[in-house]
Amino acid sequence: MLLLAYLSVLLLLTLCLVFEFSACRTGPGPEAGAAPGMNPAFRHFQLRFYRVYFLALWADWLQGPYLYKLYQHYGFLESQIAVLYVCGLASGVLCGLAWGWLGGRLGGPRRACLLFCACYSACCLTKLSRDYFTLLLGRALGGLSTSLLAPSFEGWYQGQHLERHDFPREWIPATFRQAATWNHGLAVAAGFAATLLAEWLGLGPVAPFLAAVPCLLLCGALVIRTWEESPEQSWNQNLNRTPLSRSCADGLSCLLSDRRVLLLSSVQALFESVVYIFVFLWTPVLDPHGAPLGIVFSCLMASSMLGGSLYRAATPRMQPLPLLCLAVLLAFLSLSLLCFSTLPGRESPSQSFLAFLLFEGACGLYFPAMGFLRGRVIPESRRQGVLAWLRLPLLLLACLGLLALHGSGEGLTGPRRMFLGSLGLMLAALLAVAGLFTLARHDGGLRLETESGAGGGAGRGLLVTRPPLSVSHSLSNRGVLGGN
């Protein structure tokens, strides 16, 4: 497994470079030349944003590889660990629903960034405790922190960019494309750093969490010293001030009146609930066979990066809707393979590892395609309401998958039972995306204009894809595997 993991990460990174070079040769997107790289004021402003934001991302990614391993190291059962994961998931989803209210109480993005640093530091420090309820509190703080990350830093940048510095709005995508590229690189590097701390130096699985704390404290210190508060008007415009009841009513009306919205939303809820379950499963499947978890994490992140590179390279020739169909099909095939490779007594860790890589590659292809289609299908005025309705089935499906699919039986283990349940969910997603393709394949509104393939909000953000910074968090962005 060790040799396979190292060879895989080298191969995947090489393929990423090839696809990125291919995408660059096809020509830049319409906004690629909008931000002059030689503008010193703009470059200085970007650097001031990047050095703080990348510290936050780095601290987030450091915690991805050894979270399950840490709970297992403390002696908790798989069912207990599943409850911890559900607590973090529920906290993140509920805080996302309450973001409009919470953001308004914070008074500005700078304070929200400081709250993120404080909560995430406390979350990491709870990992020192073996007390189950303390760890539950840490998971709740982690969910709150990850729900703050993207909107807080994005809100600060946009307010400064537009209101304080008066840079052209067309320059914003250049900043976020670079942030997305560096975010993937940070994720891959974080896997190696976590391995160095936890295994090569023998500090144990808690070491990456403790290493994240000084990064978060430095991030907060830089926010205090180098970031001024954004204009309140700009911050308020970024928040969803519509009452939740009215927003949900508008979202439900949109879901019921437009079959495209209903089908696309069904694909999103089904696919991303499986992603949540996948985050829980990869460690217990590979760790018993001696897999280096940090290196495997880097491989998974590199595979996701490859999927995003493939999207950018393919869009000049293919439209996002067929690419979304391809992503769901690849995820279905990977789960099918996992159902066979986890047969009790006949486990094949190498096949499982390759299937995990295929699934992450499908995610890298899925999120930019979904981001583009969601921006075209769901009206901006009703998007928050639709996403609010999606959070409920996503949360229920993921929680049921984590909590109800445990146990064992003839030919079944906990992970394999969960893979079979996930396969059923992905089959439903495949049927929904096939229906959407049949309904909308000739819809000109869902097609990319010439040479605009890199747009559309490539994201790891789960349900809150806020253009354009959602590229970072994906479901983890953030990242599918990162964070608490």
C-alpha positions in Angstrom: 0.0 0.0 0.0 2.9 2.4 0.8 4.5 2.0 -2.6 1.1 2.2 -4.4 0.2 5.4 -2.5 3.5 7.2 -3.4 3.3 6.1 -7.0 -0.3 7.2 -7.2 0.3 10.7 -5.9 3.2 11.2 -8.4 1.1 10.0 -11.3 -1.9 12.0 -10.3 0.1 15.2 -9.9 1.8 14.6 -13.3 -1.6 14.1 -15.0 -2.9 17.3 -13.3 0.0 19.3 -14.9 -0.8 17.7 -18.3 -4.4 18.6 -18.1 -3.7 22.1 -16.8 -1.3 22.7 -19.7 -3.9 21.4 -22.1 -6.5 23.8 -20.6 -4.2 26.7 -20.9 -3.4 26.0 -24.5 -7.1 26.1 -25.4 -7.1 29.8 -24.5 -8.1 31.8 -21.5 -11.6 32.4 -20.4 -13.3 35.7 -21.1 -12.3 37.1 -17.7 -8.7 35.8 -17.7 -7.1 38.9 -19.0 -9.3 41.3 -17.0 -6.9 41.7 -14.0 -3.6 43.1 -15.1 -0.9 41.1 -13.2 1.4 44.1 -13.2 -1.0 46.4 -11.3 1.0 46.8 -8.0 -1.9 48.0 -5.9 -4.0 45.0 -6.9 -1.2 42.5 -6.5 -0.4 43.9 -3.0 -4.1 43.6 -2.1 -4.2 40.0 -3.3 -1.1 39.1 -1.3 -2.6 40.6 1.8 -5.7 38.4 1.3 -3.8 35.2 0.3 -1.4 35.1 3.3 -4.2 35.1 5.7 -6.7 32.9 3.8 -4.1 30.3 3.0 -3.2 30.0 6.6 -6.8 29.2 7.4 -7.0 26.7 4.6 -3.8 25.0 5.7 -5.0 24.6 9.3 -8.2 23.1 8.0 -6.6 20.6 5.7 -4.1 19.5 8.3 -7.0 18.0 10.3 -8.3 15.8 7.5 -6.1 12.7 7.4 -6.2 11.6 11.0 -9.6 12.5 12.4 -11.1 9.0 12.3 -7.8 7.5 13.4 -7.7 9.8 16.5 -11.1 8.7 17.6 -10.2 5.1 17.0 -6.9 5.6 18.9 -9.0 6.8 21.9 -10.9 3.5 21.9 -14.3 4.5 20.5 -16.4 2.1 18.6 -17.3 2.7 15.0 -20.9 3.6 15.9 -19.7 6.2 18.5 -17.4 7.7 15.9 -20.3 7.9 13.5 -22.2 9.9 16.1 -19.3 12.3 16.3 -19.3 12.8 12.5 -23.1 13.3 12.5 -22.7 16.0 15.2 -20.2 17.9 13.1 -22.3 17.5 10.0 -25.5 18.7 11.7 -23.7 21.7 13.3 -22.3 22.8 9.9 -25.6 22.5 8.1 -27.6 24.2 10.8 -25.1 27.0 11.1 -25.3 27.4 7.3 -29.0 27.8 7.6 -28.6 30.5 10.2 -25.8 32.3 8.4 -27.9 35.4 7.6 -28.9 35.9 11.2 -25.4 34.9 12.6 -23.5 37.1 10.1 -25.7 40.1 11.0 -24.9 39.7 14.7 -21.2 39.5 14.1 -21.2 43.0 12.6 -18.7 42.4 9.7 -16.5 39.8 8.0 -13.4 40.7 10.0 -15.1 39.7 13.2 -16.4 36.6 11.6 -12.9 35.6 10.5 -11.7 36.1 14.1 -14.5 34.0 15.4 -13.5 31.3 12.9 -9.9 31.3 14.2 -11.1 31.2 17.9 -13.7 28.4 17.4 -11.4 26.3 15.2 -8.5 26.6 17.7 -10.8 25.5 20.5 -12.1 22.7 18.3 -8.5 21.4 17.8 -7.7 21.7 21.5 -10.6 19.5 22.4 -8.8 16.6 20.6 -6.5 16.4 23.6 -9.4 15.1 25.6 -10.5 11.5 25.7 -13.9 12.5 27.1 -16.7 11.7 24.6 -18.8 14.7 25.4 -15.8 17.1 25.1 -15.2 15.6 21.6 -18.8 16.1 20.7 -18.5 19.8 21.7 -15.3 19.9 19.5 -17.3 18.5 16.6 -20.0 21.1 17.1 -17.4 23.9 17.1 -15.8 22.4 14.0 -19.1 22.5 12.2 -19.6 26.1 13.2 -16.0 27.0 12.1 -16.3 25.4 8.6 -19.6 27.2 8.0 -17.8 30.5 8.8 -14.7 29.9 6.7 -15.9 30.6 3.1 -18.5 33.4 3.7 -16.3 35.3 6.1 -13.1 35.4 4.1 -15.1 35.8 0.9 -17.1 38.6 2.4 -14.0 40.5 3.5 -12.4 40.2 0.1 -15.4 41.3 -1.9 -16.1 44.3 0.4 -12.5 45.5 0.2 -12.2 44.8 -3.5 -15.3 46.7 -4.5 -16.0 49.3 -1.8 -12.7 50.3 -0.3 -10.3 49.9 -3.2 -12.8 50.3 -6.0 -11.2 47.7 -8.2 -13.3 46.5 -11.2 -15.7 43.7 -10.4 -14.3 41.8 -13.4 -11.0 41.3 -11.6 -12.5 39.2 -8.8 -12.5 35.8 -10.7 -8.7 36.1 -11.2 -8.1 36.1 -7.4 -10.4 33.2 -6.8 -9.0 31.0 -9.6 -5.6 31.4 -8.1 -7.0 30.6 -4.7 -8.6 27.4 -6.0 -5.3 26.3 -7.5 -3.4 26.9 -4.3 -6.1 25.3 -2.2 -5.6 22.0 -4.0 -1.9 22.2 -3.6 -2.3 23.0 0.1 -4.5 19.9 0.5 -2.0 17.6 -1.1 0.9 19.1 0.9 -1.1 18.8 4.2 -1.3 15.1 3.8 2.5 14.8 3.7 2.8 17.2 6.6 0.3 15.3 8.7 2.2 12.0 8.0 5.4 13.6 9.0 4.0 14.7 12.4 1.8 11.7 13.2 3.9 8.8 11.8 7.5 9.8 10.8 8.1 11.8 14.0 6.0 9.4 16.0 3.9 12.1 17.6 0.6 10.3 17.2 -2.7 11.2 15.4 -3.4 14.2 17.7 -0.2 16.0 16.4 -1.8 17.5 13.2 -4.6 19.0 15.2 -2.1 20.6 17.6 0.0 21.9 14.7 -3.1 23.6 13.3 -3.6 25.8 16.4 -0.5 28.0 15.9 -1.5 28.5 12.2 -5.0 29.6 13.3 -3.5 31.9 16.0 -1.2 33.5 13.4 -4.1 33.8 11.0 -6.1 35.7 13.6 -3.1 37.9 14.5 -2.7 38.8 10.8 -6.4 39.6 10.6 -6.1 42.0 13.5 -2.9 43.7 12.3 -3.4 43.8 8.5 -7.1 43.7 7.8 -9.4 46.6 8.3 -13.2 46.0 8.6 -15.1 46.0 5.3 -17.9 48.6 4.8 -21.0 47.5 6.7 -23.2 48.1 3.6 -21.2 45.6 1.6 -21.3 43.0 4.3 -25.1 43.3 4.7 -25.5 42.9 1.0 -23.7 39.5 1.2 -26.0 38.2 3.9 -29.4 36.7 3.2 -31.7 39.1 5.0 -34.9 37.5 3.7 -36.9 35.9 6.5 -36.4 32.2 6.5 -40.1 31.4 6.1 -40.4 33.6 3.0 -37.1 32.2 1.6 -38.3 28.6 2.0 -41.7 29.4 0.5 -40.0 30.9 -2.6 -37.6 28.0 -2.8 -40.4 25.4 -2.6 -42.4 27.2 -5.3 -39.3 27.1 -7.5 -38.7 23.4 -6.9 -42.3 22.5 -7.7 -42.7 24.8 -10.7 -39.5 23.9 -12.6 -38.7 20.3 -13.3 -35.1 21.2 -14.1 -34.6 22.7 -10.7 -36.2 19.6 -9.0 -34.0 17.1 -10.9 -30.8 19.1 -10.4 -31.6 19.6 -6.7 -32.2 15.9 -6.4 -28.9 15.1 -8.0 -27.1 17.4 -5.6 -28.8 16.1 -2.4 -28.2 12.5 -3.3 -24.6 12.9 -4.5 -23.4 15.1 -1.7 -25.0 12.9 1.0 -22.9 10.1 -0.3 -19.8 12.4 -0.2 -20.5 12.9 3.6 -20.6 9.1 4.1 -17.5 8.7 2.0 -15.6 11.0 4.3 -16.3 8.6 7.2 -15.5 5.4 5.4 -12.1 5.7 3.7 -10.1 5.4 6.9 -11.7 2.3 8.4 -11.4 0.5 5.0 -7.7 1.2 4.4 -6.2 1.7 7.9 -6.4 -2.0 8.9 -4.2 -2.9 5.9 -1.4 -0.5 7.0 -2.2 2.3 4.5 -0.3 5.6 5.3 -3.3 7.8 6.0 -1.6 11.1 5.3 -0.2 9.9 1.9 -3.5 8.4 1.0 -5.2 11.7 1.9 -2.7 13.5 -0.5 -3.6 11.0 -3.2 -7.3 11.6 -2.8 -6.8 15.4 -2.9 -4.6 15.0 -6.0 -7.3 12.9 -7.6 -9.9 15.6 -6.9 -7.5 18.1 -8.4 -7.2 15.9 -11.5 -11.0 15.9 -11.8 -11.1 19.7 -11.7 -8.3 19.9 -14.3 -10.1 17.4 -16.5 -13.2 19.7 -16.3 -11.3 22.7 -17.4 -9.6 20.8 -20.2 -12.8 19.2 -21.4 -15.2 22.2 -21.3 -14.0 23.6 -24.7 -15.2 20.4 -26.2 -18.0 19.2 -23.8 -20.8 21.0 -22.0 -21.2 20.9 -18.2 -24.4 18.8 -18.3 -22.8 15.8 -20.0 -19.8 16.2 -17.7 -22.2 16.1 -14.7 -23.6 12.9 -16.0 -20.1 11.5 -16.4 -19.2 12.5 -12.8 -22.3 10.7 -11.4 -21.6 7.6 -13.5 -18.0 7.4 -12.3 -19.1 7.8 -8.7 -21.6 4.9 -9.2 -18.9 2.7 -10.7 -16.5 3.4 -7.9 -19.1 2.5 -5.3 -19.9 -0.7 -7.2 -16.3 -1.6 -7.1 -16.1 -0.9 -3.3 -19.0 -3.2 -2.7 -17.0 -6.0 -4.1 -13.6 -5.1 -2.7 -14.9 -5.0 0.9 -16.4 -8.5 0.9 -15.6 -10.0 4.4 -12.7 -12.4 4.1 -12.0 -11.3 0.5 -11.0 -7.7 1.1 -8.8 -6.1 -1.5 -7.3 -2.9 -0.1 -5.6 -2.0 -3.4 -8.9 -2.2 -5.3 -10.6 -0.1 -2.6 -7.8 2.5 -2.8 -8.2 2.8 -6.5 -12.0 3.0 -6.2 -11.6 5.8 -3.6 -9.4 7.6 -6.1 -12.0 7.2 -8.8 -14.7 8.6 -6.5 -12.6 11.6 -5.6 -11.9 12.2 -9.3 -15.6 12.1 -9.9 -16.1 14.7 -7.1 -13.5 17.0 -8.7 -15.5 16.8 -12.0 -18.9 17.1 -10.3 -18.5 20.3 -8.3 -17.6 22.7 -11.1 -20.2 21.2 -13.4 -22.9 21.4 -10.6 -21.8 25.0 -9.7 -22.2 26.1 -13.3 -25.6 24.4 -13.8 -27.0 25.6 -10.5 -26.1 29.1 -11.4 -28.0 28.8 -14.7 -31.0 26.7 -13.6 -31.9 28.2 -10.2 -32.8 31.9 -10.2 -30.6 34.0 -8.0 -33.5 35.4 -6.1 -34.7 32.0 -5.1 -31.4 30.2 -4.7 -31.1 30.5 -0.9 -34.6 29.1 -0.5 -33.9 26.1 -2.7 -30.6 25.4 -1.0 -32.4 25.6 2.4 -34.8 22.9 1.2 -31.9 20.8 0.0 -30.1 20.8 3.3 -32.8 18.8 5.0 -32.7 15.7 2.8 -29.0 15.9 2.5 -28.6 16.0 6.3 -31.2 13.2 6.8 -29.7 10.9 4.1 -26.1 11.4 5.4 -27.1 10.9 9.0 -29.2 7.8 8.3 -26.3 6.4 6.2 -23.9 6.9 9.1 -26.1 5.8 11.9 -28.5 3.2 10.5 -26.2 1.2 8.2 -24.0 -0.2 11.0 -24.2 -3.7 12.2 -23.2 -7.0 10.6 -24.8 -9.9 8.9 -24.1 -12.6 6.5 -21.6 -11.2 4.0 -22.0 -7.7 5.5 -19.8 -5.5 7.6 -20.5 -1.9 8.7 -18.5 -0.3 5.9 -19.8 -2.7 3.3 -23.4 -2.1 4.4 -22.8 1.6 4.1 -21.3 1.2 0.6 -24.4 -0.7 -0.5 -26.7 2.0 0.9 -24.5 4.7 -0.8 -24.7 2.7 -4.1 -28.5 2.9 -3.9 -28.4 6.6 -3.3 -26.0 7.1 -6.2 -28.2 5.0 -8.5 -31.1 7.4 -7.7 -28.8 10.3 -8.5 -27.8 8.6 -11.8 -31.5 8.3 -12.7 -32.2 11.9 -11.8 -29.2 13.2 -13.9 -30.3 11.0 -16.8 -33.8 12.6 -16.6 -32.2 16.1 -16.4 -30.1 15.3 -19.5 -33.2 14.1 -21.4 -35.2 17.1 -20.4 -32.5 19.9 -20.9 -29.9 18.6 -23.4 -31.1 21.1 -26.0 -31.5 24.0 -23.6 -29.2 26.7 -24.8 -29.3 28.4 -21.4 -27.3 25.5 -19.9 -24.5 25.7 -22.4 -21.1 27.4 -22.0 -20.3 30.2 -24.4 -17.1 29.7 -26.4 -14.0 29.5 -24.4 -15.7 30.0 -21.0 -15.0 26.5 -19.7 -13.2 27.4 -16.6 -16.1 29.3 -15.2 -19.0 28.2 -13.2 -17.8 28.1 -9.6 -15.7 25.0 -9.3 -16.3 24.1 -5.7 -15.8 21.8 -2.8 -18.5 23.6 -0.9 -21.3 21.3 -0.1 -24.5 23.2 -0.4 -23.4 26.8 -0.1 -21.6 27.5 -3.4 -21.1 31.2 -3.2 -19.6 32.4 -6.5 -16.7 32.6 -6.8 -14.9 31.7 -3.6 -16.8 28.4 -3.2 -14.0 26.8 -5.2 -12.3 26.3 -1.8 -14.8 24.3 0.1 -15.9 22.5 -1.1 -18.3 20.2 0.6 -14.1 21.0 2.0 -13.5 22.9 0.5 -14.2 22.6 2.6 -12.9 20.0 1.0 -14.5 16.8 1.0 -12.0 15.3 3.4 -10.8 18.3 5.2 -11.7 19.8 8.5 -13.6 18.8 11.6 
